[in-house]
């Protein structure tokens, strides 16, 4: 599965419609959100965890390169977790 993700990230593989549907369900977003590179990501949110809010403020003071690196790491970890959850959920459904 992670090999497929790596090929996808490098533009060497494209997801099927079924994979796109499962991905949108797992991530809780629309297909349009995933496919539209021009989407505005500036959705306002409220962070209730004070420690997390402080860390985000400090991250905002980093260079663009460092911020980009942190964002990429977070996105990778979240995507991995969601994909593992999706595969686990599908395996449980198939076993039932």
N, C-alpha and C positions, 0 to 999 in steps of 0.2 A: 504494500500500500504506500509506504513512504517513498519507494522508488518512483511510483506513479506521480506522487506529489512533486518530487524533484523534477521529473520530466515535464510536468505541467508548468512549473515555475519558469522553466527555461524555454517554454513555447514548443516543446517537442511532442506534446500530447494534448488532446482536447477532451473534456469530459462528455460523456453521453448525456442525453436528456435526463435519464434516470438518476445519474450521479448528480447532475445539477439540482434536481428536485430534492434528493436526499441531503445535499449540502445546504440548500436554502432552509430546509427544516431544521437541520442540526445547528445552524448558525442563527436561526431566527430572523433571517432577512429575506428580501425578495430577490428573484433572479435579476431583476433590473438593477438592484443595488450591486450585485456581484459583477454584472456585465458592464455597467456604466462607469467608465474611468473618470468622467467629469463630475461625478456626484459630489455634492458639498458635504464634507465630513464634519463640519462645525456645528454639530447638534449640541445644544447646551445640556449639561448634566449637573446634578447636585451630588457632591461627594460627602457622605456622612462620616466616613472614617477620617478623623483628623490627621492621623499619621500619614495616610495615603495622600491626602490633600497637600500636606507639607512636602512630601516627596515629589509630587507632581510640580509644585511650585519651584523646587530646586532643579528638577529636570528641565523646566522651561528656561532656566538660566544658562544651560549648557550650549555649546556650539551646535549649529544645525547638523553637523556630521554626527556628533555624539547623540543628539536627540534621535536622529534617524536610526542609528544603531540600536538604541534602546527600544524604539517602537518596533523595529524589525524583530528583535528578540521576543518581545511580548506577543506580537502577532503570531510568530512561529509557535510559541508555547501554547497559545490559546487554540490555534488551528489544530495542532497535534492532539490536544485534549478533546476537542469536539469531534475530530475524526475517529479517535479511539472510542469515544462514547457512542458514536454512530455505528461503528462496526460491532461493538459489543451489543448494542441494542438490536441490530439486525440479526446477529448470531442467536440471541435469545429468542427472537421472534421465529426464526427458522427452526429452532429446537422445539418450540411449543406446538 
